Amino acid sequence: MNKLPLAKRTQILAMLCEGSSMRSISRVTDVSINTVSKLLIDAGEACLHIHDEYVRGVTASRVQCDEIWSFCYAKQKNVKGAKAAPDGAGDVWTWTALDSDTKLMVSYFVGDRTLESAQIFIEDLYRRLANRVQLSTDGHGAYVQAVEGTFGGDVDYAQIVKVYGSLPSTSPDVRYSPAECIAIRTNVVEGAPDPKHVSTSHVERMNLSIRMQNRRFTRLTNAFSKKLDNHIHALALYFAFYNFCRIHKSLKVTPAMAAGITDRLWKLEDIVAQIDEMAPAPKARGPYKKRV
């Protein structure tokens, strides 16, 4: 079976992690779009395995959670009239849990914004932590039931509730500007969280990194995901790259090194090695049949 050279595969993965679209990668690297898509799927599966295996027993002090919006195939309001909309079409929310000190992405989940998704996400976060933490989230109501049902009393949990003013007008100069935040209040939900560290600033900054380095999150383009599975694979690749391969500017090491779950700087070649390890063994070639 033909296989791209290692340098070419790492180049494609690097471009995927730095915000290039799949078609631009296809043109720059001179490979077919199907090759890029296949490598993304393989890398996504490998990175899901890497995250599940290595991001365990995390010792953290403060964890911040948030959700970031995107969509697949069409925005939710347009799904009903969309032609041949696949399963998973519509609004997609990525739930993220960030260690505020090491900047490690401890847990993430791609789904909707319902209580069910919140429970899956919080339960996964709970299984990856090794100690009691201070947890901060926004005011989304699903968090309260999910956190209390999973952590019980073994967490110091508070919510940051932001109050926004009226939405901006539809004039071109302010059409895409967010509503003004006019007040912020803190609600203590469980335990005794330190008021000085009740914040979602770090995880909200992470949202910017996700949008800047994932072409699928770029607004007002046609680069959005057409398949939910590909959306998940792209995020899995990015989070593995972020945790293990990219040195954080303020930490001078990768988040995974800062959290103590690895002692070395990973390279994209390590992800390629995991892809090869998970690849099915090639089948024996059948007997040659002459054409009549």
N, C-alpha and C positions, 0 to 999 in steps of 0.2 A: 504494500500500500504506500502511495506517495505521501511524503511528509515534508512540510516546510522546514527549511533550516532553522536552527535555534535562534539565530540573530534576527531572522525575519519574524518569527513568532513573538519574540520579546519586543520588537519594534511595534508590532500591531497592538499588543497588550498595553504598551506604554502610551500609545496614541489614544486608546480607549480610555485610559485612566486620566488623560490630560484634556479631555473635552472635545476630541475630534469626532466628527460624524463617521458612520460606517462607510458611506460612499467616498468621503474624502480619504479615508484610510485605504480603501480599495484603489483609488487613483494614485496615491503617493507610493504605496508599497507594490503596486503593479500585481495585485492578486484579485481574484473575483470577489464580488460582494458575498457570495455564498461561502467562500473560504473564511472571510472575516466573521460572518455570522456563526459558522460552525466552531471557530476558535473561541468566540465569545461564550457559546453554550458550554463548551468543554471547560473553559476557564471558570465560568460561573459555578459549575458543579464542583470543581476542585476547590474553589475558594469557600463555598459553603461547608465543605468538609474541613478545610483548614480552620475556619472560625469555630466550628463545632468542637474540634479536637483540642485546639490550643487555648481558646479563650474560656478557661475554666478555673475555678478557685481563685477568682480575682479579689485581691485585698484592696478595698477602696474606702475612702472616707466620705466623699460627697459625690453623688450621682445626679445628673440632670437629665430629664426626659422631655421630648418634644415630638411633634409630628410635622412632616413636610409634605405639601400637596404636589401632586402631578396628575397626569391622566394617561390612559392607554386607549389608543385607536380614536377616541373622540371624547370630548368633555361630556360629563354626565347628562347635561341638558340636551345634548345632540344625539345620544345613543339610540333613542327610540326611532329616530328617522334615519339613522345611519344604515348604509347598505352592507349586509353580511357582517354585522358586528360580532366579533368572536366573544367567547367567554372571558370575563375579566375586563371588558371594555368599560370605560367611564372613569370616574375619579379614582385615583390610587393614592393612598397615604402611606408614607414610610415612617414608622415609629422608631425613634433612636434613643439610646441610653448612653450617655457620655460620662466617663470618669473625669470630674472637674480638675483633678490634680495631674494625672498622667495623660489626659486627653485621649484615653483608649476608648474606642467604640465597643462597649461591653456587650450590647445586644441591639438587634434591629429586627424589624418585622414589616413585611409589605402586605397591606390589606386595605380594609376600609377604616372608617373612624367610629365603629360601633364598639359596644361593650365587649363583644366576643373577641375582637381584635386586641382590645386593651388587655383582656385577661391572658390571651396567648403571649403577648409581648411581655407583660409583667411577670408571668410565670417563668418565661425563659430567662429574664433578667435575674430573678431570684435564684435560679439553679446555677447561675454562673458566678454568684458572689460568695465569698468565703467568710464574710463578717457582717455585722450590723452597720448600716450606712445611713447617712442623711440624704433623703430623697427630695428633689424639687421638681415640680411639674407646673405647667400652666393650669388654667382654671377649667379645663375640659372635664366634664362631670364623670366620664367613664373611668378616669383614673382612680377616683376615691374608692369605688366598689372593688376594682381590680386589685389595688394595693392592699386594702384591708382584708380581702379574701385570700390573698397570697401570702403577704408578710405577717398578717395578724398584728400583734403589738411589737414585733421585732424590727421596727424601723422608726426613724425620726423623719416624719413626712410633713411637708408644707407645700401649699400651692401659691403661685404668683398669679393674681387675677388682675388683668389689665382692662381698664375702662376706656373705650374709644369714643371720640366725638362722631359727628355726622360724617357720612361718606363724602369724599370729594366730588365736585361736579364732574360732568362728562366733557368739559372743555379739553382740548388737546393738551394743554400745558400741565394739567393735573390729573388726567384721566387714569393713569397707571400709578398714581401715588397712593400710598396707604392712608387710611384714616388716622387722624391725630390721636395719640394716646394722651388722655387728659387726667388719668389717675391710675395709681397702682396700689393694690392692697395685698397683704399677706394673710393667708388662712392656715393656721396650724391644724392639721388633721389627726396626726398620730405622734406620740412620743414627745420629745423635747428638742426640736431642731434649733440650731444656733441661728438667731435672726440675721446675723451678719453674713451668713452663707446661704440664705434662702434666695436662690437666683436661678434663672435659666439662660443667663447671658452666654455662657460657653457653648451650650448646645444650640442656641440660636445662631451663634457665629459659625458653628459647624454646618448649619443649614446653608449658609452662604457658600461654604466650600463645596458642598454637594452640588449646588446649582452651577457653580463656576466650572466644575471639573467633570460634570456629566452632561453630555450634549442633550440627553433625553429630557433634562429639566429646563433647558433654555426656552424662555417664553417667546411667543410670536414667531415660531419657526415650524417647519414640517418635520423636525427631527425627533418628535415625540415617539414613544414606544408604540408599536403596532401590535405586539404580543406581550401579554403579562409575564410569561416565562422569561422572555428576553430582558424585560425591565428588571426582574429579580436577579438575573445573571449579571447584568451590568452593575447593579448595586453591590452584589456579593464580591465581584472583582474589585470595585473601587474601595470597599471597606477593608478587604485584605491588603490591598496596596497601601492604603492609609495607615493601617495598624502596624504592618510589618516592614514595608519597603521604603516609606518616605520619612526622612528625618524631619521632625517637627522643629520649626524655626526657633521657638522659645525654649524647647527642652534640649536641643542639640542631639537628641537620640530619637528613635521611633517611639510611638506610644506603647508598643508591645515591650520594648526594652525598658521604658520607664516604669511599666507596671510589673516587671519581673517575670513575664511569661516566656521570654526568650532572652538569650544573652548575646545575640548577634544581629547585625543588619541583614535582613533578607534582600534578595534581588528577585527580579521577575523570573529569572531562570529557575528559582525555587518553585514558583507557581507552575511553570512549564513542566518541571520534574513531577509535580503532583498530578498534572494532567496525564502525563505518560504512565504514571503508576496506576491511575484509575482506568486507563484505556483498556478495553477488552482485548484479550489475546487474539491475534490474527487467525482466521480459520484456515485449515488446510485447503489447498487448491484442489479442485476436482479434476478428474481425468480429462484430457484433451479430446474433444470430439471433432472429427473431421466434417467439414461441410459436404453435403451430398451434391 
